[in-house]
Amino acid sequence: MATTHASHHHDDKYYVPHDSHWPIYGSVSLFTLMLGLCGWLNEWYGPYVFVAGLLMVVGLFVGWFNVVIGENQKGMYNTQVDQSFRMGMMWFIFSEVMFFAAFFGALFYARQLSVPWLGGEGAKMFNKLLLYKDFDNAWPTNGPARVGPRDDGSFEVIPAFGLPAINTAILLLSGVTITIAHHALKEGKRSILNIFLAATFLLGFLFVYLQAKEYSHAYTELGLKLSTGIYGSTFFMLTGFHGMHVTLGAIMLLVIWLRTMNGHFTPQRHFGFEAVAWYWHFVDVVWLGLFVFVYWV
Amino acid sequence: MANTAHADHAHDHHDHKPHGLKRWLYATNHKDIGTMYLVFACIMFFGGGAMALVIRAELFQPGLQFVDPSFFNSMTTMHALLMIFGGVMPAWTGLANWMVPMQVGAPDMALPRLNNFSFWLLPFAFTLLLGTLFVPGGAPAGGWTLYPPLVLQGGDSFPFTIFAIHLMGISSILGAINVVVTILNMRAPGMGLLQMPLFCWTWLITAYLLIAVMPVLAGAVTMLLTDHFFGTTFFTASGGGDPVMFQHIFWFFGHPEVYILILPAFGVVSEIIPTFSRKPLFGYESMVYATASIAFLSFIVWAHHMFTVGMPLAGQLFFMLSTMLIAIPTGVKVFNWCATMWKGSISFETPMLFALAFLFLFTIGGFSGLMLAIAPADFQYHDTYFVVAHFHYVLVPGAVFSIMAGVYYWLPKWCGRMYNERLGKAHFWLSVIGVNVLFFPQHFLGLAGMPRRIPDYSTQFADWNMVSSIGAFIFGFSQLLFVAAIWNAVRSGEKAPQRPWEGATGLDWELPTPAPYHSWETPPAANILPKPGH
């Protein structure tokens, strides 16, 4: 039932949205998704509930965003609402930064503390003398027990200046293309906007494709898996969560490209575009951290 | 789009409340959502409280009487998870929902639909968590801190616990974003940040803490999940990881988390003490800066939870000294509250009684925290009942008392009716006596060496355990009076005037009683805004 006593005709009044079934639908979908994962992981049943939940979550995003985009196109949102959306997106991205910080923290802790200690550094010399006599502090490592898929515990890593360097160039270039698209949007040059936005999401999907190739190379030829000790754990969790974020970001870019093709966004009002652009820069910056600390040094 | 059309032809219905189930399921009103949060928190308090009574019943005498040790461990774990994530945090979010828009002069929260999403994730999260009581292997029993390797050895409950925490985390982050955006973007025109009531300030800082650390908890439990199911070795030495690494990541979340539980309490008490002392808050700005300092320090003290784990000396010294630093801004607050009352015209209604109990008893908890901060002394106290006594003093007469103080204080504004003062006072005195009988002896038990999280104990601990259990049952059952007081007020309380407390200031008290469905439909006039640094 409507609570929009504040109208969309005046900017000097408050706007309160009408009620929505999407939040409760969203809670049910996430619950289904997670219940499905629990049962699947416990081997109670197959992935069916999980897949159903996943489809419901996709429906959540499509449905909820459709309502918001529709209301926005009707001009129902005033500048205060626009500002709320902007702040909300910024703090959401900050929370994402902190999520990655947990995994970067694990990487730094392993490299600076736990692996040197296992190798007998400083006061932990008895690790070397008594526990793990043939383990030396080194990186990359899969630990004193040399855990991993191969019988001899060996594995290889992906050199930074191969595919990862190309991927870095791709993401940096996509950061340039989206900035050109943004400027074109602000100057009302719609065809440049459309072309460069398309270039951005194509570069994004190209990145995901090359990452997938790299993963299959690591899994089939290098003996490098999630289970390859602490190196495999940190490598795949960091690059994996980043890859998921790039995939989502590229889908978001695709959506706003479809919207620009339909004439959405004006030079003055284009929160949706900017939110996606911020998100894209965020995955870009995370990648730079990954390139330096996971692949390079 | 049907929804939008709906909105259009109904947009001149002022103060029109939706009816039936839809009002709650599809809610966008901050008061409705706040009420749902508070009712949910109350249910969780009683659920978590029932678990605590199972624990105290078992500990009434040495030996095993009622439950088997595994179920006992499930009770300690679930009690903590329910009280922290289901009780105190949603109660604060509920109070923020009710009060922040009213206090900053806004019609509602900034992002009302997201607000409803934040709430409705919680019942589902706790369905996952409480469901583990019925899965093979029982509910999680490794403690709420989820330390590996113990937690990885759990039964089928393990993934449920992880995903329940994920859902609670999403809820908290979205709720916190909403509070930040409401405070920063929805304040009445002309209202500066230093004109806000302290409850808004402490919640703003709490929300920053939530956004910063809930994702870190999500990362930590995700690593547990992959260690358990996908062969990663974050927390396994054989693969180059370290179980202690989990403790570091967990407490990087965990220490700010305890301030998430207590900072809004500082806000509530900073409103109630001036009201019933009929004086402005002493040192408003220093209160704001002290809150911010506590929040900053909370990020650099985490390893004081793990002094005994084997840490380099430099680490122990750093975390010991940084922890002690927290006493300075906390001391600023305690002295400011005392100075506020100095020469005030004080009256002792129920909210003030709870706020005063907070002031005394939270300070006791703070002092025992200082004792625990001393690394060499902590080697003796660690994992004893002294720790249990410490954090229950800051959480029960600290956080929970101030939640109840806030409810008594604002209830007349919410429902337009006064609670029964005799009932409120009876609730207060039973609570404050019960809570001290319950937790004070636990200091003695801990100093004498009784370890926490055990269902049985040496006979030398029998006397004080019996006293503590008696206190637990007094405290637990006296909370029924709280429900009775609220029920009685809502049903048949006396009509409350616009400003039921003569000393109350702030925009929330400028609204009519009961507060209208949409708090401030038009921005409040400049002359009723609080003075800067009031």
Interface residues (C-beta under 8 A of the other chain):
Chain A: M1 A2 T3 T4 H5 A6 S7 K13 Y14 V16 P17 H18 D19 S20 H21 W22 P23 I24 G26 S27 V28 L30 F31 M34 L35 L37 C38 L41 N42 W44 W64 N66 V67 G70 E71 K74 M76 Q80 Q83 S84 F85 M87 G88 W91 F92 F94 S95 E96 M98 F99 F100 A101 A102 F103 G105 A106 Y109 A110 L113 S114 V115 W117 L118 G122 A123 T141 N142 G143 P144 A145 V147 K225 L226 S227 G229 I230 Y231 G232 S233 T234 F236 M237
Chain B: M1 N3 T4 H6 A7 D8 H9 A10 H11 D12 H13 H14 D15 H16 K17 P18 H19 K22 R23 L25 Y26 A27 T28 N29 A106 P107 D108 A110 L111 P112 R113 L114 N116 F117 W120 L121 P123 F124 T127 L128 V135 D156 P159 F160 F163 A164 H166 L167 I170 I173 A176 I177 N178 V180 V181 L184 N185 M186 I211 A212 V213 M214 P215 V216 A218 G219 A220 T222 M223 T226 F229 F230 G231 T232 T233 F234 T236 A237 S238 G239 G240 G241 D242 V244 M245 H248 I249 F252 P312 H518 W520 E521 T522 P523
